[in-house]
Structure formats: structure tokens, C-alpha cells
């Protein structure tokens, strides 16, 4: 009989005690312990088992779980006598910043201090042990949600000192979701204050702490060293491209297929692979996200479980407000294309909107992109990565995100209807309403300008791709004939009868030499003809009379659309 699936359960003890569905990841314990690194930072996308693995580490090493070998009986770690003797023998401090999602620095700082206070409460017996001086007892009592910065920065280091005297062993520190406060600080505008507070806390806890045995930190991103790790030169960082612990977070394909057999779904392997495969860590290219697999096994139906499990507001903001080049590259990704570029896996949050390739680094760290290939350039000493969208689930998420950009705009829906019907008058009416409402939505950078429609244009193209994906193959800026067209809509044969029109759209901003928008429209239409943009379509057997051509002329938020026939 299949084991019960407990959705969202992250406590190792509860999972093992209740015989819930669990894939053995205890080899991580051995791999980490034998690596013998002082401080290990492991970054993985959300819902990839980080918290469960940290819970597993705590319950394996912590003195509080001494004698609880039953939790590990039958798992790989328990087959080795050496590790049986290690279980329950170390003081362990386990804390998580996962819930630090406040909108102001004052509240975020207070939440972090309250978490530290709760950690102290677990060791309330220490002041009564006669191992602390009177001053130390007073310091212990001052730990609170409102403690001074100096007290907060030293708090964990001080607790480690007390534990060393009590147990005669240095402490293991486990910090889960270390970067959540940093992400919230960036989104809510208190980045500098959070950087200062966190840098001081981390330096004292992980760098200048002689009472620390070793530590593990987990998060989604590797926050740049310059931001909060400037003083930590003892940090071993394992990102998505790192080789260590490659199969310790997420499920391997073999683990997934074995689970499908347990739950009577072995005939769905290829479909599962199409939907949920594609994550790669180090040299492992067969990693699946656990959240989607667990939900699939439980509900017995396919769905976008992982991508819908939390907000994607930061990713959406960066894509929507990104430069034309970012949107253009994203168009290629949605069409199944590959980006090839250098990636800096250190995320500089306050430079995400300005630093080259920063958006793609974030999308890789968060799991929305995967590495399909890499090459080291000996001449420059740089590594270049080939990146694609991770899988079908991620593709669906981005299509839905883009559709949401326009979902509240009735004019956009009417424009799509008019475009499909070939109603030029209605297209003009609704396109002007769209630009009036949407220009500022896409162009919200430091120097927004309604005189340059590139951000809107590429956002609009993404909207077409998402809205018409089931009827047309939508491409932009591709070679055809003697140049590159702006947008081409090619009917999908399986969706439409053969007489359905293909569509070519050319966008132009009014030039100084063009007195009227109508002159700009004619220039766009002339370019379509002179460059023979319809060549790709006619080569596929679509007759000239089934190819509609439109020129779009922009002047600020004003737009005029024309066609060769004027209809």
C-alpha cells in the first residue's frame, strides 16, 4: 500500500514517525560532514527540500534528539557505524528567516530579533547552570525583539559560547532561508538598512565565532559578497552550477519513476518528464522539483503546482519593466530558444534593473531557467552558459503571467478580436486605447518616456505570443527575405483551416522627415514589400492573398495602423 503523502510537511520527525512518503536524502549528512567545510551556503529554488534537509540535519546531530536513531533506521546513513555513533551528540542551533517578509526595516529587524529570542528560550536553563557570570546572565535576559544592534549582532555568538561551556562542544548552526529578508528589503525599499544589520550579524556569527563547529546556510539566491558576506572568506558556496550535493535537493529521475510505480502511475513517465523535468545542479541534468511530483502523486492529475506555490512578483516586475533587449530575449525563450551568456551567480539585488544579465542570473537561481550547456573560454577565463526555460510547467507560468499583464484591459481583448477579423478601423480604435493605458505600465524605469515605445512594443509582442499560442506561431525580429520583420503570425495548421490568414506587423516611430503618421505607416508598409518579409510564409505554401500586412506608426502614445488596401 502506498505511503501517505503529507503535503507541505517539512519536519523530518513527523514524516518519519507517520511513515509519510519520503525519498531518502540522508546521504547529504555524510557528504556534508566529510566535506569538513566551516560554513556552507547552498542555494536551491523554493520548494526543493531545503527546510526538510535542515530539519534532518538538526535531528541527526542535535543533543536534543539523542537516542532517536529510530528516525534514521532503514535509511542509507544508518548503515554506517561511524554515523550511528554521531547521532545526537552535538549542540545545534536551528533557525529560519523564511517568515521575515515585513514591509519596513523596523518590522523586519524586530522579526529577526524575535526569532533569535525564541532560540534563546530553548536554552532558558543556561542561566540557572552556574556556568554564567552575573553580567552574562543580564546579557542573556536582555535578548528581546527590541534589543540594540550591538546585542543582536553578538547574540548567536554569545549563545554558542554558553553552549560550549555547558556541553563541552562547539555548536553547529543551521540557518534556513537566509536571503528572504534581503529579497523583501529590495522589493520594499529598505535594502541599505537590511544589508548593514545582516552583515554585522553574519560576521559575528559565522566569521569571528570561535565557538562555532561548522554551519549550513540555505537560500534561493547567492546574495553578493559585497552586500553581506564581505568579511566571510571561510564560506563554501554551492550554487546551481556547483557539483557538490547535486542530488541532495530535488528528486532524481530514477527516484521519480520509482515513486510513480509505487502510486500506480508508471504509465505516465513521459508526460511527467515533459511537465516537471529539466532542473540541473552541477553535472546532474535529471532533477525534478519535489513539490510538483508530490502533488501529482497525491492528486493523480497534472498541473502547475510548483510555479503557483508562491508569488512571483519580483520576477514579473523585472521582466515587465525590463529593457527591450530583455523582452526580446524572453520572446526567444518562449519560442523554445536558447540564450547564451556569461552568468554571475552572485545576485546584486539593488543592481537587478541595471546590471547586465542580472535578470537571467536571478531566473537561473530561482529555477525558471536551466543550463543546457556550458563552455569555458581559456582566453578570457570566463564560462558561458546556454539557458532555456526549465520545462512545460515553467512555460505555462510565464504565459499566464504575460496574459495577466493585459487581462484587465478590455481594449486589448477587443484589439485581438479585431486583428483576427481583419477589422482595421477597430484595430486603430482599440490600439490607441491600449497604448494610452499601457505605456507607463511597461516603461517605469528611471527615465520613462512615452516617446520611445520599445518597452511597450516588446511587451505587446509577448502578449500576442501568450494570447494566440494555440492558434498562431508568433515570432518577432526574425530574418525573412532581405531583412528582419517585426512580428509574424503564422497559422497553426492543426488549429485553423487552410484559408486562415497569416499576418505581418511592422512597427515604426515617426521620423522627423515624416510630417504625418500616415507617412510613417506607408514607410512601414514599403519596408515589408521591399524586404520581402512574406518570403518565409510563401515558402511554406501560404498564398500571397492570405497574407495580411499592417504598418504601425507611433508618435508618443498616439498610434496609426494602416494596410496596403486601406481596409
N, C-alpha and C positions, 0 to 999 in steps of 0.2 A: 504494500500500500504506500503511495507517495507520501512524503513528509508534508506536514502543514506549512504553508507559506505565510510568513508574518510580514506583511507589507510595512516598510518603514522602520522595522525594529533594528536598532544599532547597538544594543547591549549584548555582548558576547555571551554572558552568563545566561541571560533569558533565552537566547537562541538555543544554546546547548541543553539547558535544563528542560526546555519544552520540546526538544527534538525537532526544531523547525528546520526548514530547508536551509542548508549551509554548504558552501563549497570550501573545502579545506585550503586555507591560506596560511596555515601555521608555519610553513617553511620560511615565511617572512621573518619570523622570530629568529631562526637560526642564521639566515642570510644577514640580517641587520647586526646581530650580536657579534658575528665573526668578522664583519667589516671593521669593527672597532673604531668607528669614527666618533669624534667628540660630539658634534652637533650635526644632525642630518635633516635637511629640508627636502621634503618630497612634494612635488606639485602634480596634481591629477585633476581632471574635470570633476564637477559636482556629481554626487550620487555614484561614485566609483569605489565605495567601500573604505574611504579614509577613516571615518569615525569608527566603524566596526573594527578595523585593524588596530586602531589606537586603543579601543576597549580591550581587544585581545591581548595587546602588549601589556596593558596595565594588569589584567587579571592573571597573566602568566608570571610577571616579575614581582608584583606588589606583595609586601608582607601581609597586607590586609586579606589576601587570598591564599595565605599559607595553608597547605593541606587540601587545596581544591584541585588536585590532579584529575579529579573526575571530569572537569570541564574539558580536558585535553585528551582523555582516554579515547583511543581509536583514531586519533589524528596523527599526522606524519611526525610532528615534533615529539610525540610521546614514545616514539620508537627508539630514541637515543637516551641512554642512561645519563649522559652528561647533562642533558637539558631537563631531565626529570629532577635532578638534584638542584637545578637553578630555580625551579618554580617556587614562587612565594618567598623570596629571600632578599628583596631589595625595597627600600622606601621609594615610593613612586608618587610624584605629583602630576596629576592629570587634570588639565583644564582646557576649556574650549571657548573661543571667541565667536562661535557661529551665530550667536544671538545678538551681537553688538551691531545693530542696524539703526542706530539713532540718527536723527536729522541734524543735531547740533553737536559740537565738540563737547560741550559741558555735559550733556546727557550720555554721550558715548564714553567719555572718560569715567563718569560715575558708574556706568555699567561694567566697565573693565575692572574698576576698583572693587565693585561689589562681588565680581567673580573671584577675585583674589581673597576677599574677605571670607567667602564661602569655603575656599580652600583651607584657610586658617582654621575655620570652625571644625574641620575634620580632625584637627590636631589640638583641640582645646585642652587636652590632658597635659600638654608640654609645660605650661607654666606651673603646674602642680607637681612636676617631677623633681624639683630642687636642682635641676641642671641649669636653670636660667638665673642670671643675676636680677636684682630688683629693677635695674634700668631696662634690661631685656624684657622683663615681664610687662613693664609700662609700654615699651615699644610694641609688644605683642598686642596689647589692649588697644593701641591707637590705630590699628589696621581697620579701616572703615571705607565706606563709599565716598567719603569726603576727605580722605587723608591728603596730606601735602604731596606735591610731586616728588620730593626727595624721599619720602616714606614709601610711596608707591614704587618708585624705581628700584629700591633696595628690598622690597617686601619678599619676593620669592627667594632671592639670595639669602636673606636672613632666615627664612623658614628652612632652607636647605642646611644651614649651619646648625639649627636646633635639632634637625633630624639626624645629622651626623653624630652629635653628642648622645642622642637617645639610643640610636640603633647601632652606632659604630660603623656605619656605611654611608658613603656619599649617595645622593639621591639621583634617581632617573626622572627627568622631566619630559612630559608629553604635552605638547601644545597643539591642539586641533584647530583648523580653520584660522590660522594666524592672520591671514590677509583680509578677512571680512571687514574689520574696522577701516582698513585702508581703502577698500573699494567704496564703502559708504562715505568716507571722508571726501573722496574725489567727487562722487556724484552730488553730494550735498554742500560742497564748498568750504570744508574746513581741513583741507589737505595739510597745510603747513603746521597747524597746531597738532594734528594727529601724528605727523612724522616726528616732531620734536619729542612728544610724550613717549611714543613707541620706541624710538631709537634709544632713549635713556633706559627704558625698562629692559629691552633686549640686550643691551650692552652689559648691564649689571647681572642679568640672569644667565646669559649664555657665554659671555666672554670673560668677565673678571670674577667668575664664581668658582673658587677653589673647592667648594662643597658639592660640585656637580660631577656625577659619574659619567653620564652621557645624556643626550637629549634627541628627541624626534619632534620636528615641526611639520605639519601638513597644511596645504592650502591649494587654491586653484591656480594662482599665479606666483611667479617669482618676482616679487617687488624688487626694484633695482637696488643694488648695493649702495648706491649713493643716497638713496632715500632713508633706509632704516638699518642697513647692515654694514655701514661704512667702517665700523670698528670690529666686525666679526671676520677674522681671517682664518678661523677654525671651522668654517661652515662647509659641509659637503652637500652640494645642491644636485638633486636628481629631478630633471625636468622630463617632458615628454620624449625628448630625444636621447636621454641618458639610458645607459644599458642596465644599470642596477635595478633590481626589484621590478623588472619589466612585466612579469606575470603575477605579481602580488596584489595588484589592484585591477579590478575588472575581471571578466571571465574569458578564458581562452576558448577557442573554437571546440576543442575536444571536451572541455567542461560543459559547454553549452549543449553540444549534441548528446552527451551522456544524460544531461538533465531532461532534454526533450524525450528521450526514451523512457525515463522514469515517470513522466507525466503523460505518456501516450501520444506524443506529438512528433514522433520521429519522421513522419512523412512530410513534415513542414520545414525540413532543414534548409532547403534552398531559399525559401521565402524568408525565413529567419535571417539568413545570411544577407539577403538583399536589403532588408529593413534595418538591421542592427549591427552588422559587422562594419569594420573599417577603421577602428581606432588602432593606433600603433604607438608603442612605447619602446624606445630603444630599437632593437632589431626584431621585436615581436610585432608582426603585422596582422595578427588574427585575434585582436582583443574586442570583446563586446561590452557594452555598458550594462552593468548588473541590474539597474533599475528597470529598464525595458524588458529584460529577459525574465526577471522575477514577476513583473506584472503580466507578461504574456503567459507564463506558466500558470498563473493564478486565474486569469480571466479567459484564457483559451481563445483570444482574438487579438489581431494586430492593431496597433495604434501608436501614436506619437507620445509615448509615456514619458520618456526622459526629457525631451525638449519642452514639454509642458509642465514639468515638475517645479519650475521656479521662474521668476521674472527674468526677462532678457533685455531690460530697459537700457543698460549701458551699451550692449551690442547694437541695439536698434538705433540709439542716439548717434553712435559713431558712424553707422552706415548711412543713415538718413541725412545727416548733416555733413557727411564726408565730401571730399573734393570730387570733381568729375572723374578723375582717374580712379578713385576708389570705387565709385559706382560702375564705371566701365569695366573694371576688373571683376566686380561682383557679377555683372552680366555674363561674363565669360564663365565664371564658376557655375552659375545657374544653368548654363547651356552645356554643362559637363566638361568644361575646360579646365586647364591646369595653370596655376601661377608658379613661376619660377623666380625665386628671390632669396636674398640673404635675410635671415631671421635673427633678431636679438631677443632671446628668451627672457631677458630682464625687462620687466614691464615698468616703464616710467609713466605713472598714471597721469601726472599733470602735463605730460607731453603727448598724450594719446591723439589729440586732434592736430598735432603739428609735426611729430616725428615721423620720418619716412618708414613705412612698413609696420608701424606700431600696431595698427588695427589688425593686420594679419597675424602678428605675434600673439595678440590677445585672443583671436579666434582659434589659433592653434592650441594655446594653453587651455582654453575653455572647452575644447573638444569638437568645435564646429568645423575645423579643418583637419585633414590628416596629411602626413608626409608619405608620399608615394615613392620618392627617390631623393637621394642627396649626392652631392659631389663636392670634393674638397679641391679648391684651386690653390695649387702649390705656389703659384706666382704671387698671389695676394694674401695667402694664408686664411682665406675665408671659405666658409661652407655655404653652398647654395642648395635650397630645398625646393622640391616640386610639391605643390599643395593642391588638394582638391577638397570639395565638400565631403564630409565623412561618410554619409550613407543616405538612404532614402528618407529616413526619419528626419534628418537634419535638413534635407532639401525641402521637405514638406513644411517644416517650421519656418524657413525663410520665405517660402511662397506665401504662407499665411500672414507673416509679419508685413510683407510688402502690400498684400491686399488690404490689411488694416490701415495702411497709410492713407488709402483713398476711400475706405469703407464709409466714412461719414460724409462724403462729398457726393451728393446726388448728381451734380453736373458731370462728374467723371463717369458714372454709370450710364448716363444719357449719351455722353460722347461715344462710349464704346458701342452703344446701340446704333448710333448714327453712323459710326465708322463701318460697322458690319453691313448696314443697309446702303451705304454709299450716299448718304444724305449730306451734301456739302454745306448747305445752309445751316442745318442743325449742328454739324461739326463745328462751324465757326461760333455759333451761339454758345455752345457748352464749353468749348476750349477756352474762350475768354473768361468764362466764369471760373474755370479750373485755375487758370494762371493767376487770377485776381486773389483767389483764396489760398493757393498752394505755394506761391513763390517763396514767401517768408518761411514756410514750413521746411523747405529743403535748403534754404540759404540763410542759416542762422550762425554763421561764423563770426569772426571778429570784425570783418568788414563786409557785411551783406550788401548786395547790390542787385536791384531788380533790373538793372541794365544788362546784366550778364546771365542768361538763362541756363547755363551749362548744368548747374546742380539740379535745377528743375527738370531739364530735358532728360538727363540720365535717370533721375528718379521716376519720371514718367515712363521711360522705356522699361524699367524694372516692373512698373505696374502693369504694362501691357504683357510682359512675359508671364507674370503671375496670373493675370486675369484670363488670358487667352491660351494658356498652356495646353488645354485639352482640345483646341481647335486649330491652332497655328503653331508652327515653329517660328519663334520670334528671334531675329538676330539683329545686331547693330554693328556698325563700323567694320563690315567685312568687305573683302575685295570681290568685285564683280565687274566684268567688262574692263574699263580702263581707269577705275578708281575705287573708292570706298563709299558705299552708300551709308546713310544714317540708320535707317530702320527698314527691315524687310519682314513681311508677314507671309509665310508660305503655308498654304492649307495642308493640314494633315489628311492624307487620303482616306484613312480609316474613319475619320470623324465627319468629313464633308463630302458631298458628291463632287464629281469632277468639274462641274461648271462653276464652282465657288471661285471667287476672285482672289488673286494674290494682291498684296498691297506694298507699295514702296513709299516711304515718307522721307522727305529731305527737309532739314531744319536750317534756317539761316537768320542771323541777326542783321537788321537793316544796316547797310553800309552808308557812309557819308555821301557817296555819289548817287544813292538811290533816293529820289525825292519822296516817293510814296511806298507804302508797304506792298502795294501791288507790283511795283518794280522788283522788290526783293523776292516775291513769290515767283515771278517769271524767271528770275535768275536761278532759283532753286529748281524749277521745272526744266530749264535749259540744261542745267548740270546733270539731271537724271538722264536726259536724252543723249547729251554729248558723251557722257562717260559710259553709256550703255549699261546702266545698273541692272536692267532686266535680264542680262545675259544668263545669269545662273538659273533664273526661272524658266526661260525659254529652252535652255539646255535640258531641263527636266520634263519638257513636253507641255508646259503651260503656254497656251497661245497668247499672242500679244493682246488680243481683245479681252482677255481675262486677267489683265494686269492693270490695276488702278494705281495712279501716281498722284501724290499730293505734295505741294510745296508749302512749308510752314514759315511764315515771316514774323520775327519778333521785334518789337520796339518797346523796351521796358516790359510792362505786364500786358501790353496790347499785342494781340496775335491775329494774323490773317492767314487763312488756308485757301489755297487755290488748286485747281486741277487743269490739265490741258483742255478739257471740254468745257470747263467753267461750271460743271454740274456736280 
